[in-house]
Amino acid sequence: MSGPGAVIEALEPADVEKYRDLSKDSLLCFAVAELQEKSVPVTFENIAVAAFKLFPEHFSLIGYRNYPDASRVNRTLLHARPKYRDLIIGNATSGYALTSKGESVARQVAVDLQSTNRTSKARRAEPDKRTYTGHGVVEQIEQSSLYKHWRDDQVESIGDYEVWDFLEAMPYTDKTMLRGILKNYREAAELSGRQDVMKFLVWVSRQYRHVFQEGEARG
């Protein structure tokens, strides 16, 4: 293999303990920066594989840890667009690039990944965002359509897609894994002191009890 494929294939996974609590948006910024630095075309396919190679904990396919989850990368790209986070611009046809804000986020992630201490200077510079475990997960929850519908008292407009998108799973995903996802969400909310998010997760566990119990899920 030669060319861009060989460059991406040679990417080494980062230390999971240093990126576990960082948001997917920020990690995707770092992946895009890596592609740009190595003169690799910043296409959707290259971003998806690069993000998976660098951060498999966040961008691998659920149930198939050796494969990238393109749909998860696509959702993260949507979150990172100017309309929401203003981190990444472009599209699948013309390619993608970092905004000035995205470049700053990518540099901060680089500092976090290189630090020998999990509470790096970059994290200490923003104590309200990075000083506790779970912030990245809580941020992800808040960005979900399911949470926004619940927050805005629009639960009647929730469809099946919002539920599975929130869980980053499918109806056939193993029930034990689904319960594990919800447990991780709860732990992140508890560690970050977000009682509002905890209340939301309790609602999810009750409203969609059938999703987490053994047997066929409805919808």
C-alpha positions as a Markdown table, in Angstrom:
| # | Residue | x | y | z |
|---|---|---|---|---|
| 1 | Met | 0.0 | 0.0 | 0.0 |
| 2 | Ser | 1.2 | 3.5 | -0.8 |
| 3 | Gly | -0.1 | 7.1 | -0.9 |
| 4 | Pro | -2.7 | 8.4 | 1.5 |
| 5 | Gly | -3.8 | 4.9 | 2.5 |
| 6 | Ala | -0.4 | 4.0 | 3.8 |
| 7 | Val | -0.1 | 7.2 | 5.8 |
| 8 | Ile | -3.5 | 6.6 | 7.5 |
| 9 | Glu | -2.7 | 2.9 | 8.0 |
| 10 | Ala | 0.5 | 4.0 | 9.9 |
| 11 | Leu | -1.4 | 6.1 | 12.4 |
| 12 | Glu | -1.0 | 4.8 | 16.0 |
| 13 | Pro | -3.8 | 4.9 | 18.5 |
| 14 | Ala | -3.6 | 7.5 | 21.2 |
| 15 | Asp | -3.5 | 6.6 | 24.9 |
| 16 | Val | -7.2 | 6.0 | 25.7 |
| 17 | Glu | -6.8 | 7.3 | 29.2 |
| 18 | Lys | -5.8 | 10.7 | 27.8 |
| 19 | Tyr | -8.7 | 11.0 | 25.4 |
| 20 | Arg | -11.6 | 9.1 | 27.0 |
| 21 | Asp | -13.2 | 12.2 | 28.4 |
| 22 | Leu | -12.6 | 14.5 | 25.5 |
| 23 | Ser | -15.5 | 15.2 | 23.2 |
| 24 | Lys | -15.8 | 13.5 | 19.8 |
| 25 | Asp | -15.9 | 16.9 | 18.1 |
| 26 | Ser | -12.5 | 17.9 | 19.5 |
| 27 | Leu | -11.0 | 14.5 | 18.6 |
| 28 | Leu | -12.3 | 14.8 | 15.1 |
| 29 | Cys | -10.6 | 18.2 | 14.9 |
| 30 | Phe | -7.3 | 16.5 | 15.8 |
| 31 | Ala | -7.8 | 13.8 | 13.2 |
| 32 | Val | -8.4 | 16.4 | 10.5 |
| 33 | Ala | -5.3 | 18.3 | 11.6 |
| 34 | Glu | -3.3 | 15.1 | 11.3 |
| 35 | Leu | -4.5 | 14.6 | 7.8 |
| 36 | Gln | -3.7 | 18.2 | 6.8 |
| 37 | Glu | -0.2 | 18.0 | 8.4 |
| 38 | Lys | 0.5 | 14.8 | 6.4 |
| 39 | Ser | -0.8 | 16.3 | 3.2 |
| 40 | Val | -3.6 | 13.6 | 3.0 |
| 41 | Pro | -6.8 | 14.6 | 1.3 |
| 42 | Val | -9.4 | 15.5 | 3.9 |
| 43 | Thr | -12.2 | 13.4 | 2.5 |
| 44 | Phe | -15.0 | 11.9 | 4.6 |
| 45 | Glu | -13.5 | 8.4 | 4.1 |
| 46 | Asn | -10.1 | 9.5 | 5.2 |
| 47 | Ile | -11.5 | 11.3 | 8.3 |
| 48 | Ala | -13.5 | 8.2 | 9.2 |
| 49 | Val | -10.5 | 5.8 | 9.1 |
| 50 | Ala | -8.1 | 8.3 | 10.6 |
| 51 | Ala | -10.4 | 9.0 | 13.6 |
| 52 | Phe | -10.8 | 5.2 | 14.1 |
| 53 | Lys | -7.1 | 4.6 | 13.9 |
| 54 | Leu | -6.3 | 7.4 | 16.4 |
| 55 | Phe | -9.3 | 7.0 | 18.8 |
| 56 | Pro | -10.8 | 3.5 | 18.5 |
| 57 | Glu | -12.5 | 3.8 | 21.8 |
| 58 | His | -14.8 | 6.5 | 20.4 |
| 59 | Phe | -14.9 | 5.7 | 16.7 |
| 60 | Ser | -15.1 | 2.0 | 16.3 |
| 61 | Leu | -18.2 | 0.2 | 15.3 |
| 62 | Ile | -20.2 | -1.1 | 18.2 |
| 63 | Gly | -19.9 | -4.9 | 18.3 |
| 64 | Tyr | -17.1 | -4.9 | 15.7 |
| 65 | Arg | -14.2 | -3.1 | 17.5 |
| 66 | Asn | -11.8 | -3.6 | 14.5 |
| 67 | Tyr | -13.9 | -1.5 | 12.1 |
| 68 | Pro | -14.6 | 2.2 | 12.0 |
| 69 | Asp | -18.1 | 3.5 | 12.6 |
| 70 | Ala | -18.7 | 5.9 | 9.6 |
| 71 | Ser | -22.2 | 6.9 | 10.8 |
| 72 | Arg | -20.7 | 8.0 | 14.2 |
| 73 | Val | -18.1 | 10.1 | 12.3 |
| 74 | Asn | -20.8 | 11.6 | 10.2 |
| 75 | Arg | -22.9 | 12.6 | 13.2 |
| 76 | Thr | -19.8 | 14.2 | 14.8 |
| 77 | Leu | -19.0 | 16.1 | 11.6 |
| 78 | Leu | -22.6 | 17.5 | 11.7 |
| 79 | His | -22.1 | 18.6 | 15.3 |
| 80 | Ala | -18.8 | 20.2 | 14.4 |
| 81 | Arg | -20.3 | 22.3 | 11.5 |
| 82 | Pro | -20.5 | 26.1 | 11.7 |
| 83 | Lys | -24.2 | 25.9 | 12.6 |
| 84 | Tyr | -23.4 | 24.2 | 15.8 |
| 85 | Arg | -19.8 | 24.2 | 17.0 |
| 86 | Asp | -18.0 | 26.1 | 14.2 |
| 87 | Leu | -15.1 | 23.7 | 14.2 |
| 88 | Ile | -15.1 | 22.1 | 10.7 |
| 89 | Ile | -16.2 | 23.4 | 7.3 |
| 90 | Gly | -16.7 | 21.7 | 4.0 |
| 91 | Asn | -18.7 | 18.7 | 2.7 |
| 92 | Ala | -18.2 | 15.2 | 1.3 |
| 93 | Thr | -17.8 | 16.5 | -2.3 |
| 94 | Ser | -15.3 | 19.3 | -1.8 |
| 95 | Gly | -13.6 | 17.9 | 1.3 |
| 96 | Tyr | -13.2 | 19.3 | 4.8 |
| 97 | Ala | -11.0 | 21.8 | 6.7 |
| 98 | Leu | -10.7 | 23.2 | 10.2 |
| 99 | Thr | -12.0 | 26.7 | 11.1 |
| 100 | Ser | -9.7 | 28.9 | 13.2 |
| 101 | Lys | -11.6 | 27.6 | 16.3 |
| 102 | Gly | -11.2 | 24.1 | 15.1 |
| 103 | Glu | -7.4 | 24.6 | 14.7 |
| 104 | Ser | -7.3 | 25.9 | 18.3 |
| 105 | Val | -9.2 | 22.9 | 19.6 |
| 106 | Ala | -6.9 | 20.5 | 17.7 |
| 107 | Arg | -3.8 | 22.1 | 19.3 |
| 108 | Gln | -5.4 | 21.7 | 22.7 |
| 109 | Val | -6.1 | 18.0 | 22.1 |
| 110 | Ala | -2.4 | 17.6 | 21.0 |
| 111 | Val | -1.3 | 19.0 | 24.3 |
| 112 | Asp | -3.6 | 16.7 | 26.2 |
| 113 | Leu | -2.4 | 13.7 | 24.3 |
| 114 | Gln | 1.3 | 14.5 | 24.8 |
| 115 | Ser | 0.9 | 15.3 | 28.5 |
| 116 | Thr | 2.3 | 12.8 | 31.0 |
| 117 | Asn | -0.3 | 14.0 | 33.5 |
| 118 | Arg | -4.0 | 13.6 | 32.7 |
| 119 | Thr | -4.7 | 17.1 | 34.0 |
| 120 | Ser | -2.5 | 18.9 | 31.4 |
| 121 | Lys | -2.0 | 22.6 | 31.3 |
| 122 | Ala | -4.5 | 22.8 | 28.5 |
| 123 | Arg | -7.2 | 21.2 | 30.7 |
| 124 | Arg | -6.3 | 23.4 | 33.7 |
| 125 | Ala | -6.7 | 26.5 | 31.5 |
| 126 | Glu | -10.4 | 25.6 | 31.2 |
| 127 | Pro | -11.4 | 24.2 | 34.6 |
| 128 | Asp | -15.1 | 24.5 | 33.8 |
| 129 | Lys | -14.7 | 22.2 | 30.8 |
| 130 | Arg | -12.0 | 19.7 | 31.4 |
| 131 | Thr | -11.3 | 19.3 | 35.1 |
| 132 | Tyr | -13.6 | 16.4 | 35.8 |
| 133 | Thr | -14.2 | 13.0 | 34.3 |
| 134 | Gly | -17.2 | 12.7 | 32.1 |
| 135 | His | -17.5 | 16.2 | 30.6 |
| 136 | Gly | -17.0 | 14.9 | 27.0 |
| 137 | Val | -19.8 | 12.4 | 27.5 |
| 138 | Val | -22.2 | 14.9 | 29.0 |
| 139 | Glu | -21.5 | 17.3 | 26.2 |
| 140 | Gln | -22.4 | 14.5 | 23.8 |
| 141 | Ile | -25.6 | 13.8 | 25.6 |
| 142 | Glu | -26.6 | 17.5 | 25.5 |
| 143 | Gln | -26.0 | 17.6 | 21.7 |
| 144 | Ser | -28.3 | 14.7 | 21.1 |
| 145 | Ser | -31.7 | 15.3 | 19.6 |
| 146 | Leu | -33.3 | 13.1 | 22.2 |
| 147 | Tyr | -32.0 | 15.3 | 25.0 |
| 148 | Lys | -33.1 | 18.5 | 23.3 |
| 149 | His | -36.6 | 17.2 | 22.8 |
| 150 | Trp | -36.8 | 16.2 | 26.4 |
| 151 | Arg | -35.4 | 19.5 | 27.6 |
| 152 | Asp | -37.8 | 21.5 | 25.5 |
| 153 | Asp | -40.9 | 19.4 | 26.5 |
| 154 | Gln | -41.3 | 18.1 | 23.0 |
| 155 | Val | -41.2 | 14.4 | 23.8 |
| 156 | Glu | -44.3 | 13.7 | 21.7 |
| 157 | Ser | -42.2 | 14.4 | 18.6 |
| 158 | Ile | -39.5 | 11.9 | 19.4 |
| 159 | Gly | -39.1 | 9.1 | 16.9 |
| 160 | Asp | -37.2 | 5.8 | 16.9 |
| 161 | Tyr | -34.2 | 7.4 | 15.2 |
| 162 | Glu | -33.6 | 9.8 | 18.0 |
| 163 | Val | -33.4 | 7.0 | 20.5 |
| 164 | Trp | -31.0 | 4.8 | 18.6 |
| 165 | Asp | -28.9 | 7.9 | 17.6 |
| 166 | Phe | -28.6 | 8.8 | 21.3 |
| 167 | Leu | -27.4 | 5.3 | 22.2 |
| 168 | Glu | -25.2 | 5.2 | 19.0 |
| 169 | Ala | -26.6 | 1.7 | 18.5 |
| 170 | Met | -29.2 | -0.2 | 16.5 |
| 171 | Pro | -32.3 | -2.3 | 17.5 |
| 172 | Tyr | -30.3 | -5.5 | 17.2 |
| 173 | Thr | -27.4 | -4.3 | 19.4 |
| 174 | Asp | -26.8 | -6.6 | 22.4 |
| 175 | Lys | -29.0 | -5.6 | 25.4 |
| 176 | Thr | -26.0 | -5.9 | 27.8 |
| 177 | Met | -24.1 | -3.5 | 25.7 |
| 178 | Leu | -27.1 | -1.1 | 25.7 |
| 179 | Arg | -27.3 | -1.2 | 29.4 |
| 180 | Gly | -23.6 | -0.6 | 29.6 |
| 181 | Ile | -23.9 | 2.5 | 27.4 |
| 182 | Leu | -26.7 | 3.9 | 29.7 |
| 183 | Lys | -24.6 | 3.1 | 32.8 |
| 184 | Asn | -21.6 | 5.0 | 31.3 |
| 185 | Tyr | -23.8 | 8.0 | 30.6 |
| 186 | Arg | -25.1 | 7.9 | 34.2 |
| 187 | Glu | -21.6 | 7.7 | 35.6 |
| 188 | Ala | -20.4 | 10.7 | 33.5 |
| 189 | Ala | -23.4 | 12.8 | 34.6 |
| 190 | Glu | -22.9 | 11.9 | 38.3 |
| 191 | Leu | -19.1 | 12.6 | 38.2 |
| 192 | Ser | -19.8 | 16.0 | 36.5 |
| 193 | Gly | -22.5 | 16.9 | 39.0 |
| 194 | Arg | -25.2 | 17.3 | 36.4 |
| 195 | Gln | -28.4 | 16.5 | 38.2 |
| 196 | Asp | -30.4 | 17.7 | 35.2 |
| 197 | Val | -28.7 | 15.2 | 32.9 |
| 198 | Met | -29.2 | 12.5 | 35.6 |
| 199 | Lys | -32.9 | 13.3 | 35.6 |
| 200 | Phe | -33.0 | 12.9 | 31.8 |
| 201 | Leu | -31.3 | 9.6 | 32.0 |
| 202 | Val | -33.7 | 8.3 | 34.6 |
| 203 | Trp | -36.5 | 9.3 | 32.2 |
| 204 | Val | -34.8 | 7.5 | 29.3 |
| 205 | Ser | -34.4 | 4.3 | 31.4 |
| 206 | Arg | -38.1 | 4.3 | 32.3 |
| 207 | Gln | -39.6 | 5.6 | 29.0 |
| 208 | Tyr | -37.6 | 3.1 | 26.9 |
| 209 | Arg | -37.4 | 0.3 | 29.4 |
| 210 | His | -38.2 | -2.2 | 26.6 |
| 211 | Val | -35.0 | -1.1 | 24.8 |
| 212 | Phe | -32.8 | -2.3 | 27.6 |
| 213 | Gln | -34.6 | -5.5 | 28.6 |
| 214 | Glu | -34.0 | -8.8 | 27.1 |
| 215 | Gly | -36.4 | -9.6 | 24.2 |
| 216 | Glu | -37.4 | -7.8 | 21.0 |
| 217 | Ala | -37.3 | -4.0 | 21.1 |
| 218 | Arg | -40.3 | -2.2 | 19.7 |
| 219 | Gly | -40.0 | 0.1 | 16.7 |
